[in-house]
Amino acid sequence: MTEQGAAAVGTAAARTKGLRKVYRGTVAVDNVDLEVPTGAVLGMLGPNGSGKTTTIRMLLGLVTPTAGEVELLGEKMPDGAAKALPEVGALVEGPGFYPFLSGRENLLRFGAAEPLLATADVPNAVGAALERVGLTAAAGRRFRGYSLGMKQRLGLAAALLVPRKFVVLDEPTNGLDPAGTREIRTIIADLHAAGTTVLVSSHLLAEVEATCTHVAVLNQGTVVAQGELSALLEAGSGSLLVTTPEATAAVDALRDQRVPARPTPDGVRVDLSATTAPAVVEALVRAGVPVYEVRKQRTGLEDLFARLTEASSTADMTELDTLIAEEAR
């Protein structure tokens, strides 16, 4: 990260307060207080129907909140949209382009409407954006012939035509193969290194864990956890990996103390939800079990996500999805 980006983290590039959205009596988002630190890469997670995309749409002024406040790059939304949105690049719910035009022609039209881009600079900016997302070779093909992954790439190129202060990516790896997913990870890392704030909504927990500095978890329309990713993972109970040649004796000794443990190829894995690392070591030493190494393994994002959302309703979200789509039209 650049010094500028590192220094900026801590202020808010975007925030919501008491955000609420109701579609014909159905609550999609309820009392969401979200903060996106400047210079951070924030991963927005949640089960289907948790309110992620609706929250993003309200953040960008695409949907009017039923209640609550939205601030984007220091501007109150939607009144400050004219000042804030030129500094924002967004790929939300899939890109929309003219199907009969080529990828390059579509981007040229985006560039012509870009307030931060001089007319003379549009062709070069389009060429650079196409190269950045790996679409140079397919730039002359009509959009309707693009695969889902290529459409996603073109949408990302449109969002990155000019340097942005804030970039919003809703499921950016949708339809991409593993190579394309790695390229998106690199682009996000480059944006982060330049001090750009990035908000990523994704269902790929491994990608979020690999690319994001912060996370916000939504469940049933509200935020159930948010903060620095490392801090949230450390806050989980985690487990302790104990290297010992006497795994069976170690498991027996710990179970005598009502501490959950199971054998591993090199020793035992101990659940720390109801105990501490020093207590585990003490119990093993007292039982005469040789301990070669002890190291804590933090909670993975998948485990944390499951723990935070396990109470999620399994109700059918078809009605809510239909209402959202109708309002968007």
N, C-alpha and C positions, 0 to 999 in steps of 0.2 A: 504494500500500500504506500502511496505517496505520503509525504509529510502533511500535505494539505488534507488528504483523506483521513489520516490517522488523527489529526488534531480536531477534525470536525465531528468524529463519532462522540455521541453523548447529547448533542442537540437533536431536535426532531426534524427530519425531512418531511414527515407526514404524521398526522395524528388524528384520531377520532375520539369523541367523547359522547357517551350515551347514545351511540348510533343505533337506530332502530328502523327496520323496514317491514311493513305489513302489506301483503298482497291479498286484498279482498278478505280480510279477517285471518289470513294465515301468516304467522310470524316467521319471516325468513332470517332476520337478523335482530337480535335483542340486546340492547345495552352494551354494545361493543366499545370498549376503551382500548384502542390500539395505538402503539407508538413505534414508528420506524426511525431508528437513529440515523443521522446523517453519516454517510460513508459506510454503512453496514450492508450486508447481504442478508436480508430477512426471508426465511422460508415460511410461507403460510401453509399450514397443514390442517387437515380435517377430513372426516368421512364425507361421502357424497351427501349433499343436502345440508352441510354444516354452515353454509353462508359465506364461503370464501369468495366466490365470484361476485356475489351481490355486494359484498363489502368493497371489493376492488372497484366495481362499477360506481359505487357511491363516492369512493375516494377520488375518482377521476371526473366526477360530475356527469357521468353517463346515466345515472339513476338518481332521482330526488329522494332523500331520506324522509321517512315518516316523522322522525324526530332525531335530535342529536346534532352535533357539530362536526365539521370536517375541515382540517387545515392541511394544505399542500404547499410545500416550499414557502412557508410563512404567509400564505394567502388563504383567507377564508373562502371556502367553496360553497356554492358555485359562483359567487360574485367575483372572486379573484381568478376565475378560470382563464381569462385573456392574458393575465400576467404569468400564471403558473404553468399552464399546459404546453407552451412552446418549449419549455425546458424539460418536458417529460416525453419519453418514448414508451409506447405501450403495445403489447401483443395480448389481447384479451379475447377469450373464447374463439380462437381461430381467426386467421386473417381474412379480410374481405377485399377481393380484387376483381377487375373486369376479366371474365373468363376468356374473351376473344382476343385479348391483348397478351403480348409476351411478358415475361417477368421484367425485363428491362423497361418496356414501355409503361408498365404499371408503376414501376418505381420512378420513372421520369415524371409521371403525373403527380405522384406523391411529392416529389422534390419541388415541382412548380408551385405547390401549395404550402411549402415549408417556409414559415416566416423567418427562420434563422439562416436561410440558405439563399445566397445571391443567385440570380438566374444563370449567370455565366459559370457558376460553380456546380450546377446541378449534374451535368454529365459525369464529371469526375467523382462527385460524391456517390452517385449511383454505382459507378464501376467499382469503387472501393467497398461499398456495402455488399455488393454481389460477391466480390472476392472474399470478403470477411466471413460470409456464411457458406462459402463453397458452391455458389450457383453460377459462376462465370460461364462455364461450359453450357449450361442450360438456359442462359439469359434470353436467348432468341426464341425459345419455345413458348407456345401459348399456355397461359395459366391453367386452362381447363385440362391440359394434358399432364399437369404436374401430379406427382404422387402426394399423399398426405404429408410426408416428411418434407418434400420440396416446398409445399405451400407454407409449412411452418417456418422454413428457412427464409422464404421471401417476406413473410410477416415480420420476422426478426430484423431483416435487412431494412425494412421500412421504418422500424422503430429506432434504428441506429444510423439513419442517414446523416445526422449531425451529432456532435458530442452533446450528451444530455447530463443534467444534474441528477435525474431520477428516472430509472427504467423499471417498468412493471411487466413481468412475464407470467402469463397465465398458462400453465402446462406447456412450457416451451419445447419439451422433448417429445410431445405427442406425435406419434408416427415415425419417429427417427430410429434408425438402427443404432447398435452400440457405438459405431464410429461417429455418427452424427451426435449422439448424446455426449460423447467426450468432447466434441467440438464446441457444443453449447457450454459445457463446463469450462472450457478454456476462455470462451468469450466472457462469461460471467466473472472469471478470475481477472481478466484484463480490465473489465469495467471497475471492479473492486480496487484494483491496483491504481487506477486513475482517480480514485476518490469518488466515483459515482455511487449513489445509493441504488440498490437493486432490491426489488420485492419480487419473490418467486413463489408462485402457487404451484404446488406439485404433489403428486401422489407417490413419487419415487423417493422413498425415505433415504435410501443409500445416496442418491444424488444430493439431497438436501444436506445430509450429514457431511458430504464431501465438499460442498461449495458454500454453505451458509455460515455466517457468524452469529446470527440470531434466529430465533424461531418464534412463531405465534401459532398456538394450536386452538382451532375452533371446534366446538362441538355443540350441536343443536342450536346454532345461531349465536353463540356467545364465546368469548375468549376464555379458555380454561387454564391457559398457561402462556407466558411470553417472557422473553429475556434472552441473555446470551446463551448460545447453544451449549458451550462448555459448562456453564454454571448449572443449567438445567439437568444436564447429564450427570454431573457430579452430585446433584441433589438426590438423585435416585439411589436406592439402597445399594445396587451393584452386588458384586460378589468378590470373594477372595480366592485366589488360586494358590494352593499350597503344594509345593513340590516335596514329595516324600516317597521313599521306597515301600512304605507300609500303608498303602491306601486303605485297605480293609480295616486295619486297626484304627486309622485316623477317622474313618467314617463312623465306626462303632463308638469311639470316644466322644465324638461330637454329638451323635444322636443321643447318647446317654445324658448330654446336657441340653437336649431338645433343640439342637441347632441343625437345620437342614443341610445336608452335605451329600455329594455323590462322587464316585470315583471318576478320574480322568486318566488318560494314558501316562501322565507324569505324577499323579498324586490325587488331589481332591479339589472340588469346587465347593465353596461354602457360601450359602446365602446369608448376606449381612442385614437382612430386613429386621431381625430381632436381636442382633448382637453386634459386637465390634471386632475389629481385627486383633487388638491386644488380647481380648477375651478368648478368641479362637486359639491364638498361639499359646496362651497360658494353659488352656484345656488340653492341648496336644502334648505339651511338655510334661504336664502332670501325669498324663497317661503313658509317658515313656515313648512317645512316637517321635522319631527323628524328623526334624524340619530342616530342609535344605534351603528353601526359598519361599518367600511369601510376597505376593504382589496383588494389588487391588485391581479389579477389572470393573470399569465404570459401566453404568447402564447404557445400552445401545439405544439409538433413537427409536428403533422399532419397538423395543420393550417400553420405552417411555410413552410413545404414542398410544400403544395398546392400553397402557395403564390409565391414561388420561381420557380415553374415548371408549373404554369398555362398557360404560353405562349408556352408550349411544342408542337412541331409539332405532329399532329395525323397521319402523313403519314405512309404508310405501311413500316415496317422495314424488310420485308422478304428478299429483295435483299441483304441488308447489312449483315443480319444474315447468308445468304448462302455464301457470300464472306469470312466472318470470319471463318466459319466452314471449307471451302475449304483450306484456308491458314493453319489452325491448323493441318489439315491432312498432 
